[in-house]
Amino acid sequence: MDASRRQSGIQQLLAAEQEAQQIVNAARAAKSARLRQAKEEAEREIAEYKQQMEAEFQRKVAESSGDSGANVKRLEQETAAKIEQLNQQAASISPEVIQMLLRHVTTVKN
């Protein structure tokens, strides 16, 4: 009887060891699957982020370069407006400057 109990105990230990090994294998497989899934998710997120950054870059390039003809036209308009403003300022102070110059030229100092 003692031998059969030992044999039964050994069988139980072997069965428990096999069950534990199956649990460990299942956990490893689940971990491996989760790591693969996490890697795929990360790659998708990276691809999305890269696409967003590329679109943002292209939008900024388009804004900065835009239609170069429109930029040239805008700059010409701004330049013409600035020149006109300067001409108006010069015209408004021109009589004062002329008077000041005449006063200094015609004044004789001893």
Solvent accessible surface area in square Angstrom, and as a share of the most:
residue,aa,sasa,rsa
1,M,182,0.81
2,D,88,0.46
3,A,71,0.55
4,S,66,0.42
5,R,166,0.60
6,R,155,0.56
7,Q,98,0.44
8,S,55,0.35
9,G,26,0.25
10,I,87,0.44
11,Q,93,0.41
12,Q,126,0.56
13,L,127,0.63
14,L,86,0.43
15,A,57,0.44
16,A,56,0.43
17,E,112,0.50
18,Q,118,0.52
19,E,102,0.46
20,A,50,0.39
21,Q,89,0.40
22,Q,125,0.55
23,I,108,0.55
24,V,64,0.37
25,N,71,0.36
26,A,62,0.48
27,A,59,0.46
28,R,156,0.57
29,A,62,0.48
30,A,63,0.49
31,K,134,0.57
32,S,49,0.31
33,A,47,0.36
34,R,127,0.46
35,L,107,0.53
36,R,139,0.51
37,Q,91,0.41
38,A,38,0.30
39,K,128,0.54
40,E,91,0.41
41,E,57,0.26
42,A,46,0.36
43,E,94,0.42
44,R,139,0.51
45,E,116,0.52
46,I,114,0.58
47,A,58,0.45
48,E,100,0.45
49,Y,134,0.51
50,K,145,0.61
51,Q,131,0.58
52,Q,108,0.48
53,M,91,0.40
54,E,89,0.40
55,A,60,0.47
56,E,65,0.29
57,F,118,0.49
58,Q,91,0.41
59,R,113,0.41
60,K,112,0.47
61,V,62,0.35
62,A,59,0.46
63,E,116,0.52
64,S,87,0.56
65,S,61,0.39
66,G,46,0.44
67,D,99,0.52
68,S,79,0.51
69,G,45,0.43
70,A,54,0.42
71,N,46,0.24
72,V,81,0.47
73,K,124,0.53
74,R,114,0.42
75,L,94,0.47
76,E,110,0.49
77,Q,109,0.48
78,E,89,0.40
79,T,74,0.43
80,A,60,0.46
81,A,64,0.50
82,K,111,0.47
83,I,93,0.47
84,E,91,0.41
85,Q,84,0.37
86,L,94,0.47
87,N,84,0.43
88,Q,110,0.49
89,Q,93,0.42
90,A,55,0.43
91,A,68,0.53
92,S,77,0.50
93,I,93,0.47
94,S,44,0.29
95,P,81,0.51
96,E,120,0.54
97,V,61,0.35
98,I,92,0.47
99,Q,109,0.48
100,M,83,0.37
101,L,98,0.49
102,L,94,0.47
103,R,142,0.52
104,H,124,0.55
105,V,117,0.67
106,T,97,0.56
107,T,78,0.45
108,V,129,0.74
109,K,176,0.74
110,N,195,1.00
